[in-house]
Amino acid sequence: MGKESTPHLFSLEEANALIPKLELIMERMQRRGIELREAIEALAREGGAPMLNIEVSDLLERRPELQSLVEELEQLIHDIEECGGQFKGLELGLVDFPSEIDGQIGLLCWQYGEKEITHWHPLESGFDARQPLPKTARPRYLQ
């Protein structure tokens, strides 16, 4: 089939317009993530194994009732990806959007709790390289 299709590049306005939807998705993910973490911690205590060594498949084998919780988390990640966002982690609640920033392709970086996107980072790096958007990329009006 050849090379991958180029991802949609988001304008800042397009990405910011998705924040209300992302907030709802991420809020549900955070709650479900806590439930899953508590189940893993309980299993680790019971088995005396470190939490890091417990795979989701092991968890579901021992606690099949958590299947719907895992499926819901997978669906929520899918919902983010359907919007064009890249889910980058539940712990910090991060979603990135490919964009052109000052003439280069980078990632607009939204963190759960932020009301608008104010930061970005280069494609090759992650959250640790996050920096404020250049003034030229920001809209000249208040939303």
SULPEKA-V711902 format. One line per field, one symbol per residue. phi: phi as a letter, one per 20 degrees, with the letter a starting at -180 (. if undefined). psi: psi as a letter, one per 20 degrees, with the letter a starting at -180 (. if undefined). burial: 1 if it has 16 or more other ideal C-beta (glycine too) atoms within 10 Angstrom, else 0. A space follows every 10 residues. Layout:
phi = ???
psi = ???
burial = ???
//
This chain:
phi = .nffffffee fgfffffegg ffffffffff ffffffffff ffffffemef gfeeegffgf fecgfegfff ffffffffff fffoedfdqe gemdcdcgbd clncebcfdd dgoeebeccb bfgfdcgfdf bfffgfeefe cee
psi = ibqqqpqppp rhggghhigg ghggghgggg ghhgggghgg ggggggijqq hhioqhhggh ghmhiighgg hgghhhgggg hhiiqopjqh gilppqppro oljqpaopop pphpirpirr qqgirbhijp qqqqhhiqqj qq.
burial = 0000000001 0100110110 0110110010 0110010011 0011000000 0001000010 0000010011 0010010011 0011101101 0011111110 1000011111 1100001111 1000000001 0010001000 000
//
